[in-house]
Amino acid sequence: MRVLVTGAAGFIGSHLVDRLLTDGHEVVGLDDLSSGANVRDDVELWQMDVADPAVAARVAAFRPEAACHLAAQVSVRASVADPAHDARVNVLGTANLLEAMRAAGGRKVVLTSSCAVYGVPDALPVPADAPLRPASPYAASKVAGEVYAGMYRALHGLDFTTLTLANVYGPRQTPEGEAGVVSIFTDALLSGRPTRVFGDGSQTRDYVYVADVVEAFARAIGEAGGGGRFNVGTGRQTTDRALHTLVARAAGAPDDPAFAPPRLGDLPTMAIDPSDTGTALGWEPSTELSDGLEKTVAWARSRAPQPS
Ligand SMILES: NC(=O)c1ccc[n+]([C@@H]2O[C@H](COP(=O)([O-])OP(=O)(O)OC[C@H]3O[C@@H](n4cnc5c(N)ncnc54)[C@H](O)[C@@H]3O)[C@@H](O)[C@H]2O)c1
């Protein structure tokens, strides 16, 4: 199938491009390279803003059956500092892509949302039908994208599936993303720098390995899951303190973080329930956190400057 991947040079998007090519799909990427730098020589890349009106002509020429939409302003903190920029990329960019796909006769858009849309949940792990309580411009922009997609499905019959991602980690991740703490601990522990944990270390997150995440996208581009929202996470909470221990073990470094005051606005706990994703898409996470962290640390070690 012909598939367009926006955000193709980013952390998750680049793994998705690799996976879709392995599956035999014809893939074109779109990325403005504002943060992503993972570019393959053998894949066509449109270097452009996803909100650019010129996207429509490129999409019309390629005629993708499905688009996986990962291009985004990805930082919660940056969205609070500059909500208009966040909305321009995340809301206008999504509206622009949906309209381009409709006009080109595309079948489906797979949206990339975030567990941040659930805010402070009533219970954990959060089911995919829990109330949406975005607590940042970033989370609000992800909800807006989903509302637009639902409207396009009703108005024009362009199908969509929303994948709501937990904190994604793995090779090629950067410190800016939602699982940036894995990168930060890894880089510091490999280079012998001190690490710090905010608060008392009991804050929790749900860490899902990038290869498992792209498996969910590979399934969602098909007919299954049309019009639905699906959690792509493990359902399990890992404390910051426990994460530090696992990364330190994988890096062969001391497990001795400093503790800093808690950061205002950080959600205390999070985990999302992927049961519906199993039912609709046949997806479940298959990578143990310790195994995924071993691979992530091995990748980071392979690119660290070698002592001369
Ligand atoms: N990493 C996570 O833990 C996580 C969790 C939940 C949701 N997500 C979502 O997954 C998607 C991918 O995130 P990622 O972690 O791979 O981040 P990333 O920053 O590595 O990838 C985003 C890509 O989008 C590109 N981009 C940014 N603005 C653009 C624009 N205006 N036009 C075209 N391209 C643009 C960037 O250059 C980058 O390559 C995003 O939609 C993000 O919100 C990520």
The ligand as an SDF file (V2000), in Angstrom:
LIG
                    3D

 44 48  0  0  0  0  0  0  0  0999 V2000
    7.8810   10.1100   22.2180 N   0  0  0  0  0  0  0  0  0  0  0  0
    6.8240    9.9470   23.0050 C   0  0  0  0  0  0  0  0  0  0  0  0
    6.9490    9.4630   24.1260 O   0  0  0  0  0  0  0  0  0  0  0  0
    5.4400   10.3230   22.5170 C   0  0  0  0  0  0  0  0  0  0  0  0
    4.3440   10.0930   23.3590 C   0  0  0  0  0  0  0  0  0  0  0  0
    3.0690   10.4210   22.9280 C   0  0  0  0  0  0  0  0  0  0  0  0
    2.8790   10.9540   21.6650 C   0  0  0  0  0  0  0  0  0  0  0  0
    3.9580   11.1820   20.8640 N   0  0  0  0  0  0  0  0  0  0  0  0
    3.7130   11.7470   19.5350 C   0  0  0  0  0  0  0  0  0  0  0  0
    4.4000   10.9480   18.5810 O   0  0  0  0  0  0  0  0  0  0  0  0
    4.7520   11.7510   17.4590 C   0  0  0  0  0  0  0  0  0  0  0  0
    6.2270   11.5950   17.1470 C   0  0  0  0  0  0  0  0  0  0  0  0
    6.9700   12.0260   18.2720 O   0  0  0  0  0  0  0  0  0  0  0  0
    8.5320   11.7110   18.4540 P   0  0  0  0  0  0  0  0  0  0  0  0
    8.7310   11.3410   19.8760 O   0  0  0  0  0  0  0  0  0  0  0  0
    8.9890   10.7900   17.3800 O   0  0  0  0  0  0  0  0  0  0  0  0
    9.1330   13.1770   18.2770 O   0  0  0  0  0  0  0  0  0  0  0  0
   10.1830   13.7710   17.2250 P   0  0  0  0  0  0  0  0  0  0  0  0
   10.3880   15.2040   17.5850 O   0  0  0  0  0  0  0  0  0  0  0  0
   11.3830   12.8950   17.1320 O   0  0  0  0  0  0  0  0  0  0  0  0
    9.3770   13.6830   15.8540 O   0  0  0  0  0  0  0  0  0  0  0  0
    8.5440   14.7090   15.3640 C   0  0  0  0  0  0  0  0  0  0  0  0
    8.9600   15.0180   13.9440 C   0  0  0  0  0  0  0  0  0  0  0  0
    8.0840   16.0090   13.4110 O   0  0  0  0  0  0  0  0  0  0  0  0
    8.8590   16.9420   12.6810 C   0  0  0  0  0  0  0  0  0  0  0  0
    8.1270   18.2160   12.6680 N   0  0  0  0  0  0  0  0  0  0  0  0
    7.9540   19.0820   13.6920 C   0  0  0  0  0  0  0  0  0  0  0  0
    7.2350   20.1410   13.2820 N   0  0  0  0  0  0  0  0  0  0  0  0
    6.9370   19.9250   11.9700 C   0  0  0  0  0  0  0  0  0  0  0  0
    6.2140   20.6640   10.9880 C   0  0  0  0  0  0  0  0  0  0  0  0
    5.6510   21.8530   11.2780 N   0  0  0  0  0  0  0  0  0  0  0  0
    6.1100   20.1500    9.7440 N   0  0  0  0  0  0  0  0  0  0  0  0
    6.6930   18.9590    9.4370 C   0  0  0  0  0  0  0  0  0  0  0  0
    7.3960   18.2250   10.3190 N   0  0  0  0  0  0  0  0  0  0  0  0
    7.5100   18.7010   11.5760 C   0  0  0  0  0  0  0  0  0  0  0  0
   10.1820   17.0290   13.4070 C   0  0  0  0  0  0  0  0  0  0  0  0
   11.2500   17.4990   12.5730 O   0  0  0  0  0  0  0  0  0  0  0  0
   10.3930   15.5810   13.8430 C   0  0  0  0  0  0  0  0  0  0  0  0
   11.1250   14.8450   12.8790 O   0  0  0  0  0  0  0  0  0  0  0  0
    4.3400   13.1830   17.8170 C   0  0  0  0  0  0  0  0  0  0  0  0
    3.0760   13.4390   17.2330 O   0  0  0  0  0  0  0  0  0  0  0  0
    4.2430   13.1450   19.3290 C   0  0  0  0  0  0  0  0  0  0  0  0
    3.3430   14.1340   19.8050 O   0  0  0  0  0  0  0  0  0  0  0  0
    5.2350   10.8810   21.2560 C   0  0  0  0  0  0  0  0  0  0  0  0
  1  2  1  0
  2  3  2  0
  2  4  1  0
  4  5  1  0
  4 44  2  0
  5  6  2  0
  6  7  1  0
  7  8  2  0
  8  9  1  0
  8 44  1  0
  9 10  1  0
  9 42  1  0
 10 11  1  0
 11 12  1  0
 11 40  1  0
 12 13  1  0
 13 14  1  0
 14 15  2  0
 14 16  1  0
 14 17  1  0
 17 18  1  0
 18 19  2  0
 18 20  1  0
 18 21  1  0
 21 22  1  0
 22 23  1  0
 23 24  1  0
 23 38  1  0
 24 25  1  0
 25 26  1  0
 25 36  1  0
 26 27  1  0
 26 35  1  0
 27 28  2  0
 28 29  1  0
 29 30  1  0
 29 35  2  0
 30 31  1  0
 30 32  2  0
 32 33  1  0
 33 34  2  0
 34 35  1  0
 36 37  1  0
 36 38  1  0
 38 39  1  0
 40 41  1  0
 40 42  1  0
 42 43  1  0
M  CHG  2   8   1  16  -1
M  END
$$$$
